[in-house]
Amino acid sequence: MVSCSAFEYHPYTTDVRGETGINAKNINLIENRFENSETVVFAFLSDTQRRFDETVDAVESINSRGDIDFVIHGGDISDFGLRHEFEMQRDILDRLSMPYVVMIGNHDYLGTGNRVFETVFGSYDFAFTAAHTRFVCLNTNAIEVDYTPGIPDFDFIDTELRSLSPDVRATVFAMHIPPFAEEFNNTTAEEFEYYARRFPSLRFCIYGHNHRLAEDDLFGDGTIYYGVPDIGKRIYYVFTIDSEGYEVETVGF
């Protein structure tokens, strides 16, 4: 029997087809392009799982603006952790006319999804700098490891803090699951806030997961946590960061 690649031996295969290591490649592009910029504009969307048509429309909307420097995807790019979900969403996001990075969501852990995520996109925790702002992107999916220590990875956060370049003037934290959601390891919520507040000029935090639009001062410390809905709500955020602060726009498409 000959399948001509029409069939695969298991839906949770990790034999990825097409481009891999996307985050590292795009981080290199972002850092090189915006190293000396004073202003940066980025779009934030999340939870595109099974919403292929809406993701196509979001990409077209972002491309049509002409002012977006890069895109952050907040996770849950897949619904069941299937290889073809990652590949299909990757191929849609590859149509963006600017670099993008993807964080891991709790659904991306399912089955062998976490392994496929690592292959297609890269590390669960990563960071990069653009326009003198450090973007710290964290895996906060504690529910998928039964809330055992290690998520969020405070060793990673501490290393980031200790190794910050003197050129970094501001910080943004990005994650899939926010503090005080039941899927976050809330025994570490106060520790997370302590670390986050030690970074220079924490502008705001962004997250997905909850499938609703939200703007909350979760810890009462003045830092706003912006939650973006799933892409089925046809909404994404656009943030503009400069030396004075930031502006946020809620975009419907």
C-alpha positions, 0 to 999 in steps of 0.5 A: 500500500502506498499512501502518498503522505495522505495518512500518518501513522499516529495523530500525535506524531512529532515528525514535523513537516516544514519550518522549525525553530521559528522563535529564535529566527524571528527574535534575531530579526526583531532585535536587529531591526529595533535595537536602536529604536525609541518606539516599537509597535506590536500586536498581541493575539492569542488562543487561535486553536481551531479558528483557522479562518479567523486567524487568516483574517487577523493576519490580513488585518495586521498586515493591512495596518502598515504600522506593526513591527512584530506580533506576539501570540499568547499561546493555545495555537493548538487545541489538542496538541496535534502536529497538524494543528501546529503546522497549519497555524504556523503556515498561516502566521508565516503570512505575516509581513513582520516577525512573530513569536509564539508562547506555549499555552496549556492546550499546546501541552496535550498529547505530544504537543509540548514536544512539537511546540519545542520543535516548531517554535522553541523554548517554553521561556524566552525573552528579547529586547526591542526599542530598549524594552525587554519582553519576558515571555513565560510558560505559566501553564502550571496545570499541565504539570500538576502545579509542581514547582518550576512553573513559572520558572523563577530561575529563568526570571532571576537569570533574566533580571541579573543579566539585563543589559544597561540599555534596557529601560522598560519591561513587558511580561507576557504569559498564557495564563495570568496570576489568580487563574486557577490554572496558574500556580497561585502559591507563587503568585506573590513571588511572581509579582515580587520578581516582576516589580524588580525589573526596570519600568514594568510597563504592563503584562499581557496574557490570553487563556481566559477568552475574554477582554480584560484590563485589571490591576491584579495585584493593586500595584499599578501594573495593568494586566491586559487579557486578549480574547480568543481569536474567535471574538475577532479582537487583538491588541496593538501596543505602542511603547516609547520612552514616555510610556505606552498606548494600547488599542483594541482592534476589531476585525 
